[in-house]
Structure formats: structure tokens, C-alpha cells
Amino acid sequence: MESKDIDQIKKNLTHWLDSLTANSNKHIIAFPKSNASSPDFIDRASAQSEMEYTVNRIYRDGLNKHSILNALEKIDDGDYGICEVCEEKIPIKRLKAIPDARYCIACQTEIENDLIVAYNPKFLKRYSFIVESSL
């Protein structure tokens, strides 16, 4: 991988991190005040919904920040662009599209397929005897 590609990706990751940090700070500052004492049920429900949205947004931003920091650390360590499963090089096209990618496309697909199967209620119901016998 060329150093100019790495430099551009690092710049993009840093910009993305700065943007997430600024957005998280805005959400924290604008965190809705609780209307728990409001006599109106709809006001309380609306306030609760706003708080849940804000908390979820801050949580997702935190996950993204962690992923970005992980990618930046890998760049600094010289491990960037290596799949964490098969240890093959991740194609530069993928890294440009998803700069915090941890896996090559084949391994990412396998991981996603395993998650779909593992958490599919129909699968669990149909094949629960397999899961139970392996415990």
C-alpha cells in the first residue's frame, strides 16, 4: 500500500473522529431535560423518547470513535490494512470506502452470515436440540 494512500486515509479518519467528537459534544450539551415531573403523559413520553435517542446516538458515536482510534493505532503500528481473521491484505478499494475496516470482504461476509444464523429465532427454534446438546 502506498504511503500517499495511507496518509489520505489517516487524514480522513482524523476528520471523521473530529466530526464525531464535535457531534457527541453537541448531543451532550443539548441533552434533553427530564420532564419526569410533568403532569402531561405525552410530554413525559416525548422527553423519554428524546433521551433514549440521544443516549443511543452518543453510544453509536462512541463505537465509531473506538473503531477509528483502532484504525489510527494500526496505521501507527504498521498493521493497517491486514484482516484480523485471515491476516491477508485488505484491498485498498475497501479501505478507501470503509477506512476502519477490520476484515477483508470474505471474512466480513462469513462473520455476518454466522451472526445472522446465530441470532435468527427461526434457526434457534428449529435447531435448538443441536445448541442444547453442544452445551
N, C-alpha and C positions, 0 to 999 in steps of 0.2 A: 504494500500500500504506500502510495506516495505521501511525502510529508505535507505537501500542499493540501491534499485531501484531508489528512488528519487535522491540520491547522484550521481548515474551514469547518470541519465537524466540531472541533473543540470550541470554536467561536460560536457556532450555532447552539451547542449545548449550554454554554455560559449565558448566552442571550435568553434561552428558554428558562434556565434556572432563575435568572434575574426577574424575568416576567412573572414566573410562578410565585416568587417571593413577594413581589410587589402586590400581586393579586391576593395572596394569602393575607398580607398585612391589611389590605383594604377590607377584606371579609371580616377579619378580627376586629378592626376598628368599628366597622358598621354592624357588628354582631347585634341582632335584634334584642331589644329589651324584652324581658319576660312580661307577658300580660296575664300571668297566672292568677293575679288577684282581680282581674277584670270580671265584672258580673256577666258580660256577654259571652256566651259559649262560642260563637263564631269568631270573636276576637281572640279568644284563648286558643282555639284550633288553628287559626291563621298564624298566630305567633309561634305555636309549636311547630307547624309546618316550615316556617321560615328558619327556625333554629335548626331543625333537622337537615334542611337543605344546606345551610351554612356549615354545619359540622361535617356533613358528607363531602362538601366541596373542599374544605380545609384538609380533610383526611386524604382525598384523592390527590390534591396538590402535594401533600407530604409524600405519598407513594411515588409520584412522579419525580419529586426532588431527590428522593433516595436513589431512584434509578439513574437519574442524571449524574449525581455525585459518584455513583458506582462506575459509570462510563468514563467520567473525567479521571477517576483514580486509575482505571485501567489504561487510559491514554498515558498518564504519567509513568505508570509501571511498565509500559511497553506490551501489555497484554490485550490491548483493544483490538476488536475485530476477530477474536477467537471464540468459537462456540464453546459454551460451558459444559456441553454434554459430550460431543464427539471430538472436540478440540481441533476441528478443521477451521480454515479461514472462512469468515462470513463475507459474502460478496459485497464489494464496495457500493453497488447499487442499493442493496438492502440497508447498509449503514447510512447512506445518504438519505434514504427515505425514513428510516427509523434509527436515529443516531444512538439510542440507548438499547439497541437490540442485544440480547444476551445469547441468542441461539441462531443457528442457521435455519433456513426455511424448513428443511426436512425434520430437524429436531423439534422446532416450534410446532409444526403440524402434528408430530407424534405426541407431544405434550398436550396439545389442545384436544386431540382425539381421545387420549386417556382420560382427561378431565371430563369430557362430555359423557363418556361411558361410565366413569366412576360416580358421577353425580346425577345421572339420569334416573329418576324414580322408577320408570318402567323397567330399566335394566336391573335395578336393585331388587324390585319385587319379583321379577321373573327368575333371577339368578341368585337370590338370597341364600339358597342352600349351599352354593359354592363359597360365598363370602363367609357364611357361618362355619362351614367345615374347615376353612383355612385358618380360623381363629383358634 
